[in-house]
Amino acid sequence: MNIIKKLKKEWFLISMAFAIVLAILTPDVGRSGGWVHLDLLTGLGVALVFFLHGLGLSPKAIKAGISNWRLHIYIQLATFLFYPLIWVVLGESFLAYMPPALAFGFCYLFVLPSTISSSVAMTSVGKGNVPAAIFNASLSSILGIFITPLLIQLFMGYEGVELDLMASVTSIAQLLLLPMIVGQLARPFLLAQAEKHKSVVNKVDKYVILMIVYNAFCDSVANGIWQEFSLGLLVTSFAICLVILLIMVHSIQWGARRCKFDLPDEVAAVFCGSKKTLAAGIPMAKVIFAGDPALGMILLPIMLYHPIQIFYCAMLANRYVKQKEQNEQLATNQR
């Protein structure tokens, strides 16, 4: 029974693995332009996901977190400066020892914005500053619409990657920002219904991601991309993602303490600053790398990084809860 409960709890990660296996077996079914036209369905699905994100964002909670400007600057620097510096330092090594598409996948991972839902959820579980997490996760997603394509152009434009920067920003804004704004405008009218069906609404983004993953891997399999990808390279990619996450999480944690943030702010900084978005990352990649048959390999690092960050940050959130309880107990004893 415990195994069944764990499988149900991790249904999304299991479904992602199943989608990849299904893509290997049935590439012609889910590929772009195939008889299912999954590429069109995923576009509509992404618009729905960000409409629901906009619907769920509380203006009151965001306003409550705006004033903590030192924390906001720190989190955004972690996302859009500290991570990209990894590519500046190690980019040549990635390109020397990996297929170009996979190396660019790591570059893409480093320049992505933070997540919204899991950053806020982990901050809440870890008893952190939730209003600040909501503000920063939302701000990161909006900034990423402009900064991510700009950094891709800066880092990859000299390696034969053709990117119309303004067209990419416009397309991503239409795909992500416009539905979010519409969701905010519709909030007074539809929020009650969304709250009523919260269990379904909270899973919509996961269903859309599964469709996009299946579509991306069907495209890559149909184009023979994975013939150059070995099991050893897969294991190496997983190890790199794990090491990067551990370094970044604990570097951000160390820096937060040097900045003398209190524990709730430290929790928000760690979970918002170390996360990278799969929900926005995959649709943005479909715009930035439109028509690239190697899209499946480009997406591999973020697909590996996503479950690693969820598992490790969940463990870290539990540690923060225990730390908060210990601090409260110590304060009680000193009275």
N, C-alpha and C positions, 0 to 999 in steps of 0.2 A: 504493500500500500504506500509506503514511503517513496518507493521508486516512481510509482504512478503519480504521486503528488509533485515530485520534483520535475517529472516530464511535463506535467500540465503547467507548472510554474515557468518552465523554460521553453514553452511551445514556440515562441518566436524564433529563437536561435535554432531550434530543431527544424522549424519550417524553412529557415534560410538555407540550411544544409540540404534539405529535401528539394528546394527550388533549384539549387545548383546541380544536383544529381539529375533532376527531371530535365533540365536544360541540356545536359550531356546526352540524354537518351532521346529527347524530342526537340532538337534545335530548330527545325523548320516550322514547328507549331508556334513558338513564341517570338521568333525573330522579327525585327522591324520590317514591315511590309508583308508579313506572313498572313495567313488566312484569319487569324484572330485579331490582327491589327492592334497588338498589345501596346505598341509605341504611342498610339493615339489615346488609348484608355489610361495609360500611366500619366499622360499630360493632364487629363481631366482629374485624375486621382490626386495629383500633387496640388492642383489648384484647390481642391476640396480640403486637403490636409491643412494648408495655410489659411484658408478661410476659417477653419475650426480653431486654429491657433489664435487668430485675431479675435474670434468670438470669445475665447476663454481668457484673454488678457484683461486683467482688472486695472483700469486707470488709477484707482485709489492705491492699489498695492505698488504700482510703478512709481507714483508720486512719492510714496513713503520712502522709497529707496534712493531717490535722485540725489539727496543732499550729501551722501557719503562719497564725495568726489575722489578722494584718495584711493578708496577701494575700487571704484569704477575704472580709474586710469590703470591701476595695477592689473586688474583682470583683463582689460582690453590689450594691454601691452603683452601679457602672457600669451594671449591668443594670436595676435597679429604681428608680434615682434620676436618674442622668445622662440616660438615654434619655427617661424621661417628662417631664423638664424641657423637652425640645424641644417637646412638645405644649403645655406651659404657656406657653412663649414665643411659639410660632408657630401655635398651634391656631386662633386667629381668622382668620389669613391662609389657612390650609388651607380652612376653611369658607367663606371669602369667594370663593375662586377655583376651587373644585372642587365636583363633585356631593357632597352630604352623605355618601353611602355610601363614596365614595373617600376623603374626608377622614377619616372614622371608621376606614377601613382603615389609614391612617397612624397614627392614634392607637393602634389595636390593635397594629400593628407595634412601636411604642415601648414598650408595656407587657408584651410577651411575655418569657418566660424564655429563657435561653440554650439552645443545642443540647447534646446529650450526645455523640453519636458523632463529629460533625465537629470539635467543640471539642477533644476528646481526641486525635483523629487529627491535627489540625493542630499541636497542642502536641507530639505525638510526632515528627512530621516536622521541626518547628523546633527539636528537641533541648531542649524546655522541661521544666518540672516536671510530669510526667505524673500522679503521685499527686494533686497539688494540683488538676490539671485534672479528674480523675475526681471528686474530692470536690465541687468547685465546680459542675461541670456537673450532677451529680446533685442537689446542694442547690438549685440554681437551678430545676430542673424541679419539685421538691417545693414550694418556696416559691411558684412561679408558679401552682400550683393554687389558692392562696389570694389571692395579691397581684394577679394579672392581673384576675380578676373585680372585685376591690375597686377597682382603678384605673379600670377601664372604667365602673363605677358612678359614681365620683367625677368623671371627665372627661366622660362621655357621658350620664349620667343626667339632666342639666339640658337636654339637647338632644332630649328626646322618646324616648330609648332606655329601654324598660321592661326592667328586669332584677331578677329575684328573686335577690338575692345568695346567700343560704344555699342555695337550690335549685341554683344554678349551681355553687357550691363543692362541694356534695354530689355532683352529677352528674359533675363533672370528676374528683373524688377516686375515684369508683367506676370511671370510665372509664380513668384513668391510674394512680393511686396503688395501688389494690387489686391490679390485675394485676402491678404491679412488686413488691409485697410477696409475693404468691404465687410470683413468679419467684425471689425471694431464698430463700424457704422450700424451693423445689424444687431449688435449686442443687446440693446434695450428691448428688441423685439423677439429674439430667438434664444437668449441665454437660458430662460426657464426651461424650454424644451430640451436644450443641450444638456442641462443639469439632470433632467428627468431620465435621459437616456445616456448617462455618463459612461456606463460600462461599455456601450457600443462605440461611442464617440472616441474614447481613449484608445481603441484598437484600430481605428481607421488608418492612422499613419503607418502602422505595422503592416496592414494588408496591402497598402499602396507600395511600401518598400519591397515586399515580397514579389509583387508584380514587376517592379523595376529590376530587381535582381534577376528574376527569371528571364526577362526580356534582354538584359545586358549580356547574360551568359549564353543565351541562345544565339545572339549576334556573334559573340566571340568564338563559340564552338563552330557555328556555321562557316565562319571565315578561317578556321584552322589555326587560331591564335595560340591555343594551348599546347600545340605540338612542340613548342620550344620551351615549355615550362615543366621543370622536373619536380619530383617530390622533395628533393633536397632544397630547392629554391623556395618551395612553399614553407617548409619548416624554418628556413632562414628568415623568411619574411615575417613569420609569426614571432620568432625570437626578437627580431628588430623592433617590432611593434610593442612587445612586452617591455623591452629595455627602455625604449623611448618614453613609454607611459610612466614607468617607475622613476626615471630621471626627472621628468617634468613635474609629476605630482609632488615629489619630495623637494624639488627645487622651489616650486611655488610655495609649498608649505614653509620651507626655510625662509624665503623672502618675506612672506607674510608676517612671520615672527620678528624678523629684523625691522619691518615697518611698524611693529608694535600694534598690529591689529588685535582686537579681542577675539576670543574663540569663535563666536558666531560669524564674525567677518572672515576669519581664517577659513572656516568651513566653506563659506560661499566662494572665496577666492580659489580654493583648491578644486572644488567641483565645477565651477564655471570656467576657470582658466585652463584646466587640463583636458576638458572634453572636446571632442570633434564630432560634428554632426553627420550622421548617416542620412537622416530624413531629408535635409536640404542638400547634402553633398552629392547624392546620386542624381537628383534632377538637374542640379547645376552642372554636373559633369556631362550630362546629355546635351546641354546647351553649349558648353565651352568646347567639348571634343566631338561636336556633332559630326556624325558620319564616320568616325574613327572606328575601324573594325577591332581595334585593340582596347575598346572601352572596358571590357570585362577585366582585363589585366590591370588597367589604370585604376579600377575601382577596388581591386583586391586589398590593398593596404587599409583603406577605411573599413572594409568589411571584416578584416581581421582585427583591427583596432577597436571596433565598436563593442564586440562581446567582451574583449579583454578589459576595456575601461568600465563596462557595466559591472563585471564580476569584482574587479579590484576595488572600485569605488564603493560598491555595496559593503565590502569588508571594512573599508576605511570609515564609512559612515557609522558602522556599529562601534568601531573603536572610539570615534568622537563622542558617541552617546555615553559610553563608559567613562570617558575622560570628563565629560560634563557632570555626570553623576558623582564622580570622585571629587571634583572641584566643589560641588554643592555640599557634599558630605564634610569636606575639610572646612568649608566656611561655617557650617553648622556647629562643628566641634570647637571652633575658635571663638564662638560667641559666649 
